[in-house]
Amino acid sequence: MTAVAAYEAGLHGANCWVYPGDGTRQALPVHRWLADADHQDALIVAATVEDLSGASAGSVLDVGCGPGRLTAAIAAAGAMAVGIDVSATAVALTRARGARAVRADVFGPVPRTGRWDRVLLADGNLGIGGDPAALLTRATQLLAPGGRVIADVEPAGGIRRTQAWIEAHSEEPDGHRRIGGPVPWAWVGLDAVTALGEQSGLSVHTVTRSPGRCVVVWSVTS
Ligand SMILES: C[S@@+](CC[C@H](N)C(=O)[O-])C[C@H]1O[C@@H](n2cnc3c(N)ncnc32)[C@H](O)[C@@H]1O
């Protein structure tokens, strides 16, 4: 069974954990992702829709949208928001909220490539694929000229790349079952964001913080 199957079991209510490769085990916060966006999300939603008002509401691609709480919040703020996710369950849950979502791998074919005003990498999604420079470079390909990338990062530190493991325990009629699999991931700290952007043709536009979040906005270097 794969990491995606374990994550999807978590979205369906099974206990779900991540082993981030440092000897610890943490509960995957799927309950938070299944809930609606809250006050802790206000900072990243505001940073995403900043300067998008006007005649054109602007388009936002929420990469790794999960069950879509941020896709929905950004759409409610007036933008044309679409989530993409490799998980069919996540896409279905996003649509069930009334938000738009497409099942797609960010490194594969993505609708409207080269035409997105904003690419959002929320909830640590700068770690997708385990190579943040490659992901940021991919994000610049998805963006329209003048576009921006928004991501939350650790408040300090550099980049830690790892092979994480996602695991879920599901209760089956015939007993307890453990499913899971590896997932390449990376954790990015604030100290790395300038150099990381430069490698991908991006410059840091803003850094904003709240007690629960540190949000970086990069713009395409002209
Ligand atoms: C940390 S969770 C994000 C939670 C989400 N932001 C939310 O609000 O619920 C990471 C998400 O990225 C998705 N994902 C992982 N690799 C991906 C890829 N290559 N392309 C698109 N989505 C991916 C996972 O399926 C998962 O839903």
The ligand as an SDF file (V2000), in Angstrom:
LIG
                    3D

 27 29  0  0  0  0  0  0  0  0999 V2000
    0.3150   18.6700    3.4890 C   0  0  0  0  0  0  0  0  0  0  0  0
   -1.0310   18.0530    2.5170 S   0  0  0  0  0  0  0  0  0  0  0  0
   -1.7780   19.5890    2.0610 C   0  0  0  0  0  0  0  0  0  0  0  0
   -3.0770   19.9040    2.7220 C   0  0  0  0  0  0  0  0  0  0  0  0
   -3.9030   20.9560    2.0080 C   0  0  0  0  0  0  0  0  0  0  0  0
   -3.1880   22.1750    1.7460 N   0  0  0  0  0  0  0  0  0  0  0  0
   -5.1840   21.2340    2.7350 C   0  0  0  0  0  0  0  0  0  0  0  0
   -5.5660   22.3970    2.8830 O   0  0  0  0  0  0  0  0  0  0  0  0
   -5.8600   20.2800    3.1150 O   0  0  0  0  0  0  0  0  0  0  0  0
   -0.1540   17.6620    0.9770 C   0  0  0  0  0  0  0  0  0  0  0  0
   -1.0760   17.4320   -0.2120 C   0  0  0  0  0  0  0  0  0  0  0  0
   -0.2560   17.4070   -1.3970 O   0  0  0  0  0  0  0  0  0  0  0  0
   -0.7330   16.3860   -2.2340 C   0  0  0  0  0  0  0  0  0  0  0  0
    0.3720   16.0280   -3.1670 N   0  0  0  0  0  0  0  0  0  0  0  0
    1.4990   15.3150   -2.8810 C   0  0  0  0  0  0  0  0  0  0  0  0
    2.2840   15.2270   -3.9760 N   0  0  0  0  0  0  0  0  0  0  0  0
    1.6560   15.9000   -4.9670 C   0  0  0  0  0  0  0  0  0  0  0  0
    1.9780   16.1690   -6.3310 C   0  0  0  0  0  0  0  0  0  0  0  0
    3.1190   15.7130   -6.8880 N   0  0  0  0  0  0  0  0  0  0  0  0
    1.1270   16.9170   -7.0700 N   0  0  0  0  0  0  0  0  0  0  0  0
   -0.0530   17.3750   -6.5060 C   0  0  0  0  0  0  0  0  0  0  0  0
   -0.4070   17.1470   -5.2270 N   0  0  0  0  0  0  0  0  0  0  0  0
    0.4290   16.4230   -4.4600 C   0  0  0  0  0  0  0  0  0  0  0  0
   -1.1490   15.2830   -1.2700 C   0  0  0  0  0  0  0  0  0  0  0  0
   -2.0190   14.3460   -1.8650 O   0  0  0  0  0  0  0  0  0  0  0  0
   -1.7880   16.1070   -0.1650 C   0  0  0  0  0  0  0  0  0  0  0  0
   -3.1630   16.3230   -0.3960 O   0  0  0  0  0  0  0  0  0  0  0  0
  1  2  1  0
  2  3  1  0
  2 10  1  0
  3  4  1  0
  4  5  1  0
  5  6  1  0
  5  7  1  0
  7  8  2  0
  7  9  1  0
 10 11  1  0
 11 12  1  0
 11 26  1  0
 12 13  1  0
 13 14  1  0
 13 24  1  0
 14 15  1  0
 14 23  1  0
 15 16  2  0
 16 17  1  0
 17 18  1  0
 17 23  2  0
 18 19  1  0
 18 20  2  0
 20 21  1  0
 21 22  2  0
 22 23  1  0
 24 25  1  0
 24 26  1  0
 26 27  1  0
M  CHG  2   2   1   9  -1
M  END
$$$$
